[in-house]
Amino acid sequence: MNLWNYLQGRGEFLAFLTYQHASLAFQTVLVGTLVAVAIAVAVHRLPLFSSLTLTTSRVALTIPSLALLALLIVPFGLGVVPSFIMLAFFAAMPVIGNAIVGLRGVPDTVIESAKGIGLSRARILFSVSLPMAWPVILTGIRVSTQMVIGVAAIVAYVLGPGLGSLIFNGLSRLGGTNSVEMAFTGTVLIVVIALVFDALLVLLGRLTISKGLS
């Protein structure tokens, strides 16, 4: 495998694909997390709805990502839009479950104490419930991020951005010049992105989680 010869002169191109992949993963995880937390906040106090939401989020993860992407081509065509929707959907699923579990785990006595000192519902949510649930939510975000970074490779099938194009172009040309190098390079760069993102999320946890909750 003549990897060094393949890499020479392609640094800018590979950096651009890596940036695209990382940017797509970051944006979809961010949107998925915001949607997931909003849903969890809405249902966590309603036992029936929270149970249904938990079950639905777990079942949704069994949907083949390529099949969902193919369905999204019909209304949205090829490119970034179906790629973004599919990834944001999958990004939200692990976070929904963790957010519900985390919010349910906030002791009622703490909520009642907050009410007793005159805090509004919104203030209790943002200053008590969400901070106490944050360690569990962050765990869900870490799982979601790793999953999305890997799944993002398949958006190359619909001309989506990122390193998937490198992998699939290489696989489609197996036996040809630089085919293995292309696939290998794309795979390694995806792993590097996953490691960097996870390290950043660990750092975020250390900066934002109170020692009493860790």
Phi and psi in degrees as GROMACS dihedral restraints (atoms count N, CA, C in turn):
[ dihedral_restraints ]
;  ai    aj    ak    al  type     phi  dphi    fc
    3     4     5     6     1   -89.6    20    10
    4     5     6     7     1    65.5    20    10
    6     7     8     9     1   -66.4    20    10
    7     8     9    10     1   -42.1    20    10
    9    10    11    12     1   -62.0    20    10
   10    11    12    13     1   -43.0    20    10
   12    13    14    15     1   -63.5    20    10
   13    14    15    16     1   -35.5    20    10
   15    16    17    18     1   -67.0    20    10
   16    17    18    19     1   -40.8    20    10
   18    19    20    21     1   -70.7    20    10
   19    20    21    22     1   -28.9    20    10
   21    22    23    24     1   -61.8    20    10
   22    23    24    25     1   127.2    20    10
   24    25    26    27     1    82.0    20    10
   25    26    27    28     1    -1.0    20    10
   27    28    29    30     1  -113.0    20    10
   28    29    30    31     1    11.9    20    10
   30    31    32    33     1   -58.4    20    10
   31    32    33    34     1   -46.0    20    10
   33    34    35    36     1   -65.5    20    10
   34    35    36    37     1   -41.1    20    10
   36    37    38    39     1   -64.4    20    10
   37    38    39    40     1   -45.7    20    10
   39    40    41    42     1   -66.3    20    10
   40    41    42    43     1   -37.6    20    10
   42    43    44    45     1   -63.8    20    10
   43    44    45    46     1   -39.0    20    10
   45    46    47    48     1   -65.2    20    10
   46    47    48    49     1   -45.3    20    10
   48    49    50    51     1   -63.8    20    10
   49    50    51    52     1   -38.7    20    10
   51    52    53    54     1   -64.5    20    10
   52    53    54    55     1   -42.8    20    10
   54    55    56    57     1   -61.0    20    10
   55    56    57    58     1   -45.2    20    10
   57    58    59    60     1   -57.6    20    10
   58    59    60    61     1   -46.4    20    10
   60    61    62    63     1   -64.3    20    10
   61    62    63    64     1   -47.0    20    10
   63    64    65    66     1   -65.2    20    10
   64    65    66    67     1   -40.9    20    10
   66    67    68    69     1   -64.7    20    10
   67    68    69    70     1   -43.9    20    10
   69    70    71    72     1   -62.3    20    10
   70    71    72    73     1   -43.4    20    10
   72    73    74    75     1   -63.5    20    10
   73    74    75    76     1   -45.6    20    10
   75    76    77    78     1   -60.9    20    10
   76    77    78    79     1   -48.0    20    10
   78    79    80    81     1   -65.4    20    10
   79    80    81    82     1   -41.4    20    10
   81    82    83    84     1   -71.1    20    10
   82    83    84    85     1   -37.1    20    10
   84    85    86    87     1   -66.3    20    10
   85    86    87    88     1   -39.9    20    10
   87    88    89    90     1   -61.4    20    10
   88    89    90    91     1   -49.8    20    10
   90    91    92    93     1   -64.7    20    10
   91    92    93    94     1   -44.7    20    10
   93    94    95    96     1   -60.6    20    10
   94    95    96    97     1   -39.3    20    10
   96    97    98    99     1   -65.8    20    10
   97    98    99   100     1   -45.1    20    10
   99   100   101   102     1   -61.0    20    10
  100   101   102   103     1   -44.1    20    10
  102   103   104   105     1   -65.0    20    10
  103   104   105   106     1   -43.8    20    10
  105   106   107   108     1   -62.6    20    10
  106   107   108   109     1   -44.8    20    10
  108   109   110   111     1   -66.1    20    10
  109   110   111   112     1   -39.0    20    10
  111   112   113   114     1   -61.5    20    10
  112   113   114   115     1   -42.6    20    10
  114   115   116   117     1   -64.8    20    10
  115   116   117   118     1   -44.2    20    10
  117   118   119   120     1   -61.7    20    10
  118   119   120   121     1   -42.2    20    10
  120   121   122   123     1   -60.8    20    10
  121   122   123   124     1   -38.6    20    10
  123   124   125   126     1   -70.8    20    10
  124   125   126   127     1   -31.4    20    10
  126   127   128   129     1  -113.0    20    10
  127   128   129   130     1   -10.0    20    10
  129   130   131   132     1   -66.9    20    10
  130   131   132   133     1   -21.3    20    10
  132   133   134   135     1   -90.7    20    10
  133   134   135   136     1    -0.9    20    10
  135   136   137   138     1  -112.5    20    10
  136   137   138   139     1   101.3    20    10
  138   139   140   141     1   -53.2    20    10
  139   140   141   142     1   -45.3    20    10
  141   142   143   144     1   -64.9    20    10
  142   143   144   145     1   -48.8    20    10
  144   145   146   147     1   -68.6    20    10
  145   146   147   148     1   -36.8    20    10
  147   148   149   150     1   -67.6    20    10
  148   149   150   151     1   -38.2    20    10
  150   151   152   153     1   -65.6    20    10
  151   152   153   154     1   -42.4    20    10
  153   154   155   156     1   -64.1    20    10
  154   155   156   157     1   -40.0    20    10
  156   157   158   159     1   -66.1    20    10
  157   158   159   160     1   -42.1    20    10
  159   160   161   162     1   -60.0    20    10
  160   161   162   163     1   -47.5    20    10
  162   163   164   165     1   -63.1    20    10
  163   164   165   166     1   -44.1    20    10
  165   166   167   168     1   -62.8    20    10
  166   167   168   169     1   -41.5    20    10
  168   169   170   171     1   -65.4    20    10
  169   170   171   172     1   -34.2    20    10
  171   172   173   174     1   -73.2    20    10
  172   173   174   175     1   -41.6    20    10
  174   175   176   177     1   -65.9    20    10
  175   176   177   178     1   -37.3    20    10
  177   178   179   180     1   -60.7    20    10
  178   179   180   181     1   -29.3    20    10
  180   181   182   183     1   -69.0    20    10
  181   182   183   184     1   -14.0    20    10
  183   184   185   186     1   -85.9    20    10
  184   185   186   187     1    -7.9    20    10
  186   187   188   189     1   -67.1    20    10
  187   188   189   190     1   127.2    20    10
  189   190   191   192     1   -60.8    20    10
  190   191   192   193     1   125.9    20    10
  192   193   194   195     1   -62.2    20    10
  193   194   195   196     1   -36.3    20    10
  195   196   197   198     1   -68.5    20    10
  196   197   198   199     1   -35.6    20    10
  198   199   200   201     1   -66.7    20    10
  199   200   201   202     1   -43.1    20    10
  201   202   203   204     1   -63.0    20    10
  202   203   204   205     1   -40.2    20    10
  204   205   206   207     1   -62.8    20    10
  205   206   207   208     1   -40.9    20    10
  207   208   209   210     1   -63.8    20    10
  208   209   210   211     1   -39.3    20    10
  210   211   212   213     1   -65.5    20    10
  211   212   213   214     1   -35.1    20    10
  213   214   215   216     1   -73.2    20    10
  214   215   216   217     1   -17.6    20    10
  216   217   218   219     1   -64.0    20    10
  217   218   219   220     1   -33.9    20    10
  219   220   221   222     1   -59.2    20    10
  220   221   222   223     1   -54.0    20    10
  222   223   224   225     1   -82.8    20    10
  223   224   225   226     1   -24.9    20    10
  225   226   227   228     1  -114.0    20    10
  226   227   228   229     1    -8.4    20    10
  228   229   230   231     1    75.0    20    10
  229   230   231   232     1  -162.2    20    10
  231   232   233   234     1   -91.3    20    10
  232   233   234   235     1   164.9    20    10
  234   235   236   237     1   107.5    20    10
  235   236   237   238     1  -146.2    20    10
  237   238   239   240     1   -72.7    20    10
  238   239   240   241     1   -40.3    20    10
  240   241   242   243     1   -60.5    20    10
  241   242   243   244     1   -54.6    20    10
  243   244   245   246     1   -63.5    20    10
  244   245   246   247     1   -33.5    20    10
  246   247   248   249     1   -62.2    20    10
  247   248   249   250     1   -46.3    20    10
  249   250   251   252     1   -64.6    20    10
  250   251   252   253     1   -46.2    20    10
  252   253   254   255     1   -62.3    20    10
  253   254   255   256     1   -45.6    20    10
  255   256   257   258     1   -61.6    20    10
  256   257   258   259     1   -45.9    20    10
  258   259   260   261     1   -69.1    20    10
  259   260   261   262     1   -39.2    20    10
  261   262   263   264     1   -64.3    20    10
  262   263   264   265     1   -37.0    20    10
  264   265   266   267     1   -60.6    20    10
  265   266   267   268     1   -51.0    20    10
  267   268   269   270     1   -69.3    20    10
  268   269   270   271     1   -30.8    20    10
  270   271   272   273     1   -64.3    20    10
  271   272   273   274     1   -34.9    20    10
  273   274   275   276     1   -72.6    20    10
  274   275   276   277     1   -30.2    20    10
  276   277   278   279     1   -61.0    20    10
  277   278   279   280     1   -50.9    20    10
  279   280   281   282     1   -65.2    20    10
  280   281   282   283     1   -32.2    20    10
  282   283   284   285     1   -72.1    20    10
  283   284   285   286     1   -37.2    20    10
  285   286   287   288     1   -56.1    20    10
  286   287   288   289     1   -50.8    20    10
  288   289   290   291     1   -60.7    20    10
  289   290   291   292     1   -46.2    20    10
  291   292   293   294     1   -66.5    20    10
  292   293   294   295     1   -37.7    20    10
  294   295   296   297     1   -65.4    20    10
  295   296   297   298     1   -41.6    20    10
  297   298   299   300     1   -63.6    20    10
  298   299   300   301     1   -47.1    20    10
  300   301   302   303     1   -61.5    20    10
  301   302   303   304     1   -43.0    20    10
  303   304   305   306     1   -64.4    20    10
  304   305   306   307     1   -44.6    20    10
  306   307   308   309     1   -68.2    20    10
  307   308   309   310     1   -36.9    20    10
  309   310   311   312     1   -64.1    20    10
  310   311   312   313     1   -29.2    20    10
  312   313   314   315     1   -78.8    20    10
  313   314   315   316     1    -6.7    20    10
  315   316   317   318     1   -70.0    20    10
  316   317   318   319     1   121.6    20    10
  318   319   320   321     1   -59.9    20    10
  319   320   321   322     1   138.8    20    10
  321   322   323   324     1   -60.4    20    10
  322   323   324   325     1   -32.3    20    10
  324   325   326   327     1   -63.2    20    10
  325   326   327   328     1   -34.9    20    10
  327   328   329   330     1   -67.9    20    10
  328   329   330   331     1   -42.5    20    10
  330   331   332   333     1   -62.5    20    10
  331   332   333   334     1   -44.4    20    10
  333   334   335   336     1   -65.5    20    10
  334   335   336   337     1   -37.4    20    10
  336   337   338   339     1   -64.2    20    10
  337   338   339   340     1   -39.5    20    10
  339   340   341   342     1   -65.2    20    10
  340   341   342   343     1   -39.9    20    10
  342   343   344   345     1   -64.8    20    10
  343   344   345   346     1   -37.3    20    10
  345   346   347   348     1   -64.8    20    10
  346   347   348   349     1   -26.4    20    10
  348   349   350   351     1   -95.0    20    10
  349   350   351   352     1     9.9    20    10
  351   352   353   354     1    90.3    20    10
  352   353   354   355     1    15.5    20    10
  354   355   356   357     1   -74.9    20    10
  355   356   357   358     1   142.1    20    10
  357   358   359   360     1   -75.9    20    10
  358   359   360   361     1   167.7    20    10
  360   361   362   363     1   -59.3    20    10
  361   362   363   364     1   -43.2    20    10
  363   364   365   366     1   -63.7    20    10
  364   365   366   367     1   -41.3    20    10
  366   367   368   369     1   -66.0    20    10
  367   368   369   370     1   -40.4    20    10
  369   370   371   372     1   -62.8    20    10
  370   371   372   373     1   -41.9    20    10
  372   373   374   375     1   -60.8    20    10
  373   374   375   376     1   -49.7    20    10
  375   376   377   378     1   -84.7    20    10
  376   377   378   379     1   -23.9    20    10
  378   379   380   381     1  -105.6    20    10
  379   380   381   382     1   -13.8    20    10
  381   382   383   384     1  -123.0    20    10
  382   383   384   385     1   -63.4    20    10
  384   385   386   387     1   -64.4    20    10
  385   386   387   388     1   -53.9    20    10
  387   388   389   390     1   -64.7    20    10
  388   389   390   391     1   -42.3    20    10
  390   391   392   393     1   -60.8    20    10
  391   392   393   394     1   -37.7    20    10
  393   394   395   396     1   -72.3    20    10
  394   395   396   397     1   -30.6    20    10
  396   397   398   399     1   -85.2    20    10
  397   398   399   400     1   -11.4    20    10
  399   400   401   402     1   -56.0    20    10
  400   401   402   403     1   -42.3    20    10
  402   403   404   405     1   -57.7    20    10
  403   404   405   406     1   -40.3    20    10
  405   406   407   408     1   -71.0    20    10
  406   407   408   409     1   -40.6    20    10
  408   409   410   411     1   -62.3    20    10
  409   410   411   412     1   -42.9    20    10
  411   412   413   414     1   -62.9    20    10
  412   413   414   415     1   -36.0    20    10
  414   415   416   417     1   -60.5    20    10
  415   416   417   418     1   -42.8    20    10
  417   418   419   420     1   -62.6    20    10
  418   419   420   421     1   -38.2    20    10
  420   421   422   423     1   -65.0    20    10
  421   422   423   424     1   -39.4    20    10
  423   424   425   426     1   -63.5    20    10
  424   425   426   427     1   -44.1    20    10
  426   427   428   429     1   -62.3    20    10
  427   428   429   430     1   -45.8    20    10
  429   430   431   432     1   -59.4    20    10
  430   431   432   433     1   -44.1    20    10
  432   433   434   435     1   -63.1    20    10
  433   434   435   436     1   -46.3    20    10
  435   436   437   438     1   -61.9    20    10
  436   437   438   439     1   -41.0    20    10
  438   439   440   441     1   -65.0    20    10
  439   440   441   442     1   -46.5    20    10
  441   442   443   444     1   -65.3    20    10
  442   443   444   445     1   -39.9    20    10
  444   445   446   447     1   -60.4    20    10
  445   446   447   448     1   -39.1    20    10
  447   448   449   450     1   -72.3    20    10
  448   449   450   451     1   -47.7    20    10
  450   451   452   453     1   -64.6    20    10
  451   452   453   454     1   -29.0    20    10
  453   454   455   456     1   -58.7    20    10
  454   455   456   457     1   -18.6    20    10
  456   457   458   459     1   -64.3    20    10
  457   458   459   460     1   -31.0    20    10
  459   460   461   462     1   -77.4    20    10
  460   461   462   463     1   -10.2    20    10
  462   463   464   465     1   -66.5    20    10
  463   464   465   466     1   -10.6    20    10
  465   466   467   468     1   -60.6    20    10
  466   467   468   469     1   -26.0    20    10
  468   469   470   471     1   -62.8    20    10
  469   470   471   472     1   -26.9    20    10
  471   472   473   474     1  -113.3    20    10
  472   473   474   475     1    26.4    20    10
  474   475   476   477     1    64.6    20    10
  475   476   477   478     1    29.9    20    10
  477   478   479   480     1   -76.7    20    10
  478   479   480   481     1   165.4    20    10
  480   481   482   483     1   -78.6    20    10
  481   482   483   484     1   163.9    20    10
  483   484   485   486     1   114.4    20    10
  484   485   486   487     1  -170.7    20    10
  486   487   488   489     1   -79.1    20    10
  487   488   489   490     1   -10.2    20    10
  489   490   491   492     1   -59.0    20    10
  490   491   492   493     1   -34.9    20    10
  492   493   494   495     1   -61.1    20    10
  493   494   495   496     1   -37.1    20    10
  495   496   497   498     1   -65.2    20    10
  496   497   498   499     1   -43.7    20    10
  498   499   500   501     1   -66.3    20    10
  499   500   501   502     1   -48.8    20    10
  501   502   503   504     1   -72.7    20    10
  502   503   504   505     1   -32.3    20    10
  504   505   506   507     1   -64.0    20    10
  505   506   507   508     1   -39.7    20    10
  507   508   509   510     1   -65.5    20    10
  508   509   510   511     1   -45.0    20    10
  510   511   512   513     1   -65.8    20    10
  511   512   513   514     1   -35.3    20    10
  513   514   515   516     1   -71.7    20    10
  514   515   516   517     1   -16.1    20    10
  516   517   518   519     1  -113.6    20    10
  517   518   519   520     1    22.6    20    10
  519   520   521   522     1   -51.6    20    10
  520   521   522   523     1   131.5    20    10
  522   523   524   525     1    98.6    20    10
  523   524   525   526     1   -18.4    20    10
  525   526   527   528     1   -89.5    20    10
  526   527   528   529     1   177.4    20    10
  528   529   530   531     1   -64.5    20    10
  529   530   531   532     1   128.7    20    10
  531   532   533   534     1    64.4    20    10
  532   533   534   535     1    12.8    20    10
  534   535   536   537     1   -65.0    20    10
  535   536   537   538     1   -46.3    20    10
  537   538   539   540     1   -67.5    20    10
  538   539   540   541     1   -39.0    20    10
  540   541   542   543     1   -62.1    20    10
  541   542   543   544     1   -40.2    20    10
  543   544   545   546     1   -61.7    20    10
  544   545   546   547     1   -50.7    20    10
  546   547   548   549     1   -63.8    20    10
  547   548   549   550     1   -42.0    20    10
  549   550   551   552     1   -65.2    20    10
  550   551   552   553     1   -44.5    20    10
  552   553   554   555     1   -62.9    20    10
  553   554   555   556     1   -44.9    20    10
  555   556   557   558     1   -60.6    20    10
  556   557   558   559     1   -41.2    20    10
  558   559   560   561     1   -65.9    20    10
  559   560   561   562     1   -45.2    20    10
  561   562   563   564     1   -63.2    20    10
  562   563   564   565     1   -41.7    20    10
  564   565   566   567     1   -65.6    20    10
  565   566   567   568     1   -35.4    20    10
  567   568   569   570     1   -64.6    20    10
  568   569   570   571     1   -41.9    20    10
  570   571   572   573     1   -62.3    20    10
  571   572   573   574     1   -40.9    20    10
  573   574   575   576     1   -62.7    20    10
  574   575   576   577     1   -44.1    20    10
  576   577   578   579     1   -59.2    20    10
  577   578   579   580     1   -44.4    20    10
  579   580   581   582     1   -61.3    20    10
  580   581   582   583     1   -42.6    20    10
  582   583   584   585     1   -66.2    20    10
  583   584   585   586     1   -42.0    20    10
  585   586   587   588     1   -64.8    20    10
  586   587   588   589     1   -45.9    20    10
  588   589   590   591     1   -62.2    20    10
  589   590   591   592     1   -41.1    20    10
  591   592   593   594     1   -66.8    20    10
  592   593   594   595     1   -38.8    20    10
  594   595   596   597     1   -62.6    20    10
  595   596   597   598     1   -40.3    20    10
  597   598   599   600     1   -66.0    20    10
  598   599   600   601     1   -36.9    20    10
  600   601   602   603     1   -71.1    20    10
  601   602   603   604     1   -36.0    20    10
  603   604   605   606     1   -62.0    20    10
  604   605   606   607     1   -43.7    20    10
  606   607   608   609     1   -62.6    20    10
  607   608   609   610     1   -41.9    20    10
  609   610   611   612     1   -59.0    20    10
  610   611   612   613     1   -41.3    20    10
  612   613   614   615     1   -62.0    20    10
  613   614   615   616     1   -42.4    20    10
  615   616   617   618     1   -65.8    20    10
  616   617   618   619     1   -31.1    20    10
  618   619   620   621     1   -83.5    20    10
  619   620   621   622     1   -24.2    20    10
  621   622   623   624     1  -114.4    20    10
  622   623   624   625     1   -14.8    20    10
  624   625   626   627     1   -96.3    20    10
  625   626   627   628     1   126.0    20    10
  627   628   629   630     1   -62.8    20    10
  628   629   630   631     1   142.6    20    10
  630   631   632   633     1   -57.8    20    10
  631   632   633   634     1   -28.9    20    10
  633   634   635   636     1   -71.8    20    10
  634   635   636   637     1   -17.0    20    10
  636   637   638   639     1  -103.4    20    10
  637   638   639   640     1   -15.2    20    10
